[in-house]
Amino acid sequence: MKRFDLRHLKNDFYDRMLELLDKQIQDGENAIIIFEIGDFENVQKSADVIYEAGYTLMNSIKFTEVDWTLVIKKVAPEPRVVEEEAKEEVK
């Protein structure tokens, strides 16, 4: 497990986060990423970026009043279930 502090990048941390995951994390290994929240939009966008890049978001929590922490595993994520498909499975 490796920890990366990307707070200094403010809202422009996505490319660096993916670069670190690609080059510094082994398959199956976890990474802890810390970034400055800034706009809360960054929280959802980071989850989307991680999923689209093919990694699994294990945890996403508020670290302090201005910082957010992500725990990411370098394994393929489970497919997202569309809400309608989930309703059909319940029936």
N, C-alpha and C positions, 0 to 999 in steps of 0.2 A: 504494500500500500504506500502510495506516495501522495504528498500534499503539495498543492500549488496555490500560491496567493496571487490572484489576478486583480486585486482591488485597485491597484495603480492604473489599470486600463479603463476604469470607469465603465461606460456602456459599450466599449469596443473590445470585449474580452472573448467573443465567440470564436474567432479564427484562431487565436492563441490557445484556447481551451482544446479545440479539435486537434491542433498541431501537437500539443502535449500528449493527448490521448493516443494519437497515431504513433508517435515516435518514442515516448518515454514510458508507456505502460504496456506490459506484456499481456497476451491473451489470457483472460480469466482473472487478471489482477484488478484491484480497486484503486481509484484515485479520489482524492478529496480536493474539491475546487472551492475556493472562497472568492467571492466577488462582492463589489459594492452594489447594493440594491438599486440606488438611483430611482428609476421608475419601476414600479412593480411589474410592468410589462416584461422586464428582463427575466423574471422568475419563470413565467410560462414559456417565453421564447427559448430560454436555455433548455427547458425540458423537451421542447419540440426539436431543437437543434440536435440534442443528444440522441433522441429517438431516430431522427432522419439519418444521422451518421452511422446508425447501426450499433449503438451502445445501450446499456441498460441503466436507467436511473434508479438507484437503490433507495436514496433518501434525499430530501430537499427540505432544509429547515432554516429558520431565521437564526442567525448566530448572535448578532447584536442588533441595536437599533438601526444600523446602516449596512450591515453585512449579511450575506446569505451563503450557506454552505450546501454543496452538492456532493453526494457520494455516488460515484459512477463505476460500474463494472464493465470491463471490456469483454462483453459477450453480447450476442445478438439479442435484442429485446423480444418479448413475446408480442405477437401481432395484436394491434388494437382491435377491440371488439366494437363494432358500430352499434349504437344504442338500439336500433331496430332489430339487429340480429340477437342481441341480448334478450329483448322482449320475447322473441320467437322461441328462444331456448327455454324460457320460463314456462311457456304454454306447453 
